[in-house]
């Protein structure tokens, strides 16, 4: 029988010094919509105004986004809105620091919070109107058993609270299945979403090629 290829994963997460908790969250949305929400660098001060977006700057420069094979890396640069025009992606150099957001096709996402913490998500398709998110908070701290249990509880509650702010919006989006030429009015800050849709469409076409 045919063997399945090895599933890709995010580099650096096999470090034994990292511990994590896992949470499962069902969404009434197609999985590409959930993915695109996590690639959207503009929505934080609006959708998450009272959580992670509180105090977030409202002008998004760029963002800088690079496709490297099946890996999409995104660098975010926000600043306070003084009526200025956001800088275009081609006006910004690729930063030397690690990308804040990384997406690995077909369905893995990471938010790099620094040397000691990362948030990851795996987006699992159920059907065209349902998906499941598997969230993990990786960290280097809180290894003692009781501290770890408390930390898992608190970070889990925080992650789910933030995810549900997104879920409320994503579940209203139509059509359920997004596409590269879906007729939406995308803006400069949606560059990561455009790159994601373009690469996904390429992979779909390649998978339909006849084999020799």
MONORRA-V201188 format. One record per residue. N is the residue number from 1. RES is the residue in one letter. PHI is phi in degrees with one decimal (999 if undefined). D_FIRST is the distance of its C-alpha to the first C-alpha in Angstrom with 1 decimal. Layout:
((N RES PHI D_FIRST) (N RES PHI D_FIRST))
//
This chain:
((1 X 999 0.0) (2 X -69.5 3.8) (3 X -95.6 6.4) (4 X -74.7 9.6) (5 X -68.9 12.7) (6 X -64.1 15.5) (7 X -72.4 17.9) (8 X -70.8 21.3) (9 X -141.6 24.3) (10 X -81.9 28.1) (11 X -65.4 29.6) (12 X 91.8 32.1) (13 X -89.7 30.9) (14 X -92.5 29.5) (15 X -66.5 33.2) (16 X -68.1 34.0) (17 X -79.9 37.4) (18 X -91.9 36.2) (19 X -115.1 36.1) (20 X -157.9 35.1) (21 X -118.2 35.2) (22 X -124.0 32.7) (23 X -133.8 33.7) (24 X -109.1 31.9) (25 X -136.5 33.6) (26 X -78.9 32.7) (27 X -124.4 34.1) (28 X -90.3 34.8) (29 X -158.5 33.7) (30 X -68.4 30.7) (31 X -64.3 29.0) (32 X -66.8 30.2) (33 X -65.2 33.7) (34 X -65.5 33.4) (35 X -62.6 32.0) (36 X -61.6 34.8) (37 X -59.6 37.4) (38 X -77.7 36.4) (39 X -94.1 36.8) (40 X -83.2 40.2) (41 X -90.4 42.8) (42 X -94.7 45.8) (43 X -81.8 45.6) (44 X -54.7 46.4) (45 X -69.2 50.2) (46 X -102.7 50.0) (47 X -73.9 47.1) (48 X -111.8 47.6) (49 X -60.6 51.4) (50 X -113.5 52.1) (51 X -128.8 49.1) (52 X -71.3 47.4) (53 X -93.4 49.1) (54 X -63.4 52.6) (55 X 82.0 54.6) (56 X -67.5 51.9) (57 X -70.2 53.4) (58 X -99.5 53.2) (59 X -103.1 52.9) (60 X -105.9 49.4) (61 X -80.1 49.7) (62 X 81.9 46.8) (63 X -76.3 44.4) (64 X -83.3 42.8) (65 X -138.6 39.1) (66 X -132.9 36.7) (67 X -93.5 33.2) (68 X -124.4 31.5) (69 X 66.7 28.1) (70 X -104.9 26.4) (71 X -119.7 29.2) (72 X -108.0 32.3) (73 X -115.4 35.4) (74 X -132.2 38.6) (75 X -111.8 42.1) (76 X -109.6 44.6) (77 X -139.1 48.4) (78 X -104.9 50.6) (79 X -149.1 54.4) (80 X -66.6 57.3) (81 X -80.7 58.1) (82 X -114.8 61.5) (83 X 89.0 61.1) (84 X -80.0 59.4) (85 X -86.8 56.6) (86 X -60.3 53.3) (87 X -69.4 52.3) (88 X -74.6 49.6) (89 X -56.5 46.3) (90 X -76.5 47.5) (91 X -93.6 50.7) (92 X -120.8 49.0) (93 X -75.1 47.6) (94 X -69.4 44.3) (95 X -63.5 45.5) (96 X -75.3 45.0) (97 X -72.0 44.0) (98 X -62.4 40.4) (99 X -63.2 39.3) (100 X -67.0 40.1) (101 X -119.4 37.0) (102 X -135.1 33.5) (103 X -125.2 30.6) (104 X -114.7 27.0) (105 X -64.8 24.7) (106 X -94.8 23.2) (107 X -157.2 25.2) (108 X -113.3 27.0) (109 X -132.7 30.8) (110 X -139.1 33.4) (111 X -110.1 37.2) (112 X -83.1 38.7) (113 X -95.4 41.8) (114 X 122.6 42.8) (115 X -67.2 42.2) (116 X -108.8 42.2) (117 X -157.3 40.3) (118 X -144.7 37.5) (119 X -114.1 36.2) (120 X -125.0 32.5) (121 X -144.5 30.7) (122 X -112.2 27.2) (123 X -103.4 27.3) (124 X -110.3 24.8) (125 X -79.0 24.8) (126 X -99.3 25.3) (127 X -159.6 26.6) (128 X -70.1 29.2) (129 X -124.8 32.0) (130 X -145.2 30.5) (131 X -150.1 28.9) (132 X -129.1 29.0) (133 X -102.3 30.3) (134 X -109.5 29.5) (135 X -101.0 32.5) (136 X -134.9 33.2) (137 X -111.6 36.5) (138 X -87.5 36.1) (139 X -156.9 39.3) (140 X -104.8 41.0) (141 X -116.7 43.8) (142 X 74.3 44.4) (143 X -87.3 42.7) (144 X -62.3 45.1) (145 X -50.7 43.7) (146 X -68.6 46.3) (147 X -64.4 46.5) (148 X -65.1 42.7) (149 X -62.0 42.7) (150 X -65.7 45.5) (151 X -63.5 44.0) (152 X -60.3 40.7) (153 X -63.7 42.7) (154 X -68.9 44.9) (155 X -68.4 42.3) (156 X -63.4 40.0) (157 X -62.4 43.0) (158 X -66.4 43.8) (159 X -63.1 40.3) (160 X -67.6 39.9) (161 X -59.6 43.4) (162 X -67.0 42.7) (163 X -61.0 39.4) (164 X -73.6 41.2) (165 X -63.6 43.8) (166 X -67.3 41.0) (167 X -58.0 39.3) (168 X -56.7 42.6) (169 X -79.0 42.7) (170 X -61.3 39.1) (171 X -67.9 38.9) (172 X -94.0 41.8) (173 X -74.2 40.2) (174 X -133.8 39.7) (175 X -67.9 37.7) (176 X -60.8 34.9) (177 X -98.4 32.4) (178 X -81.8 33.8) (179 X -152.3 33.4) (180 X -63.4 34.8) (181 X -115.6 37.5) (182 X -87.8 38.2) (183 X 82.2 42.0) (184 X -78.6 42.6) (185 X -91.9 45.6) (186 X -85.6 44.0) (187 X -114.8 46.2) (188 X -55.1 46.2) (189 X -67.6 44.8) (190 X -88.6 41.7) (191 X -51.9 40.4) (192 X -58.7 37.5) (193 X -67.4 36.4) (194 X -62.2 36.8) (195 X -63.7 34.7) (196 X -62.5 32.0) (197 X -63.8 32.0) (198 X -64.0 32.1) (199 X -69.1 29.1) (200 X -62.4 27.0) (201 X -64.4 28.0) (202 X -60.9 26.9) (203 X -64.6 23.5) (204 X -63.5 23.2) (205 X -65.3 24.3) (206 X -64.8 22.0) (207 X -71.3 18.9) (208 X -95.5 20.2) (209 X -68.0 20.6) (210 X -68.6 19.1) (211 X -90.7 16.7) (212 X -71.3 18.0))
//
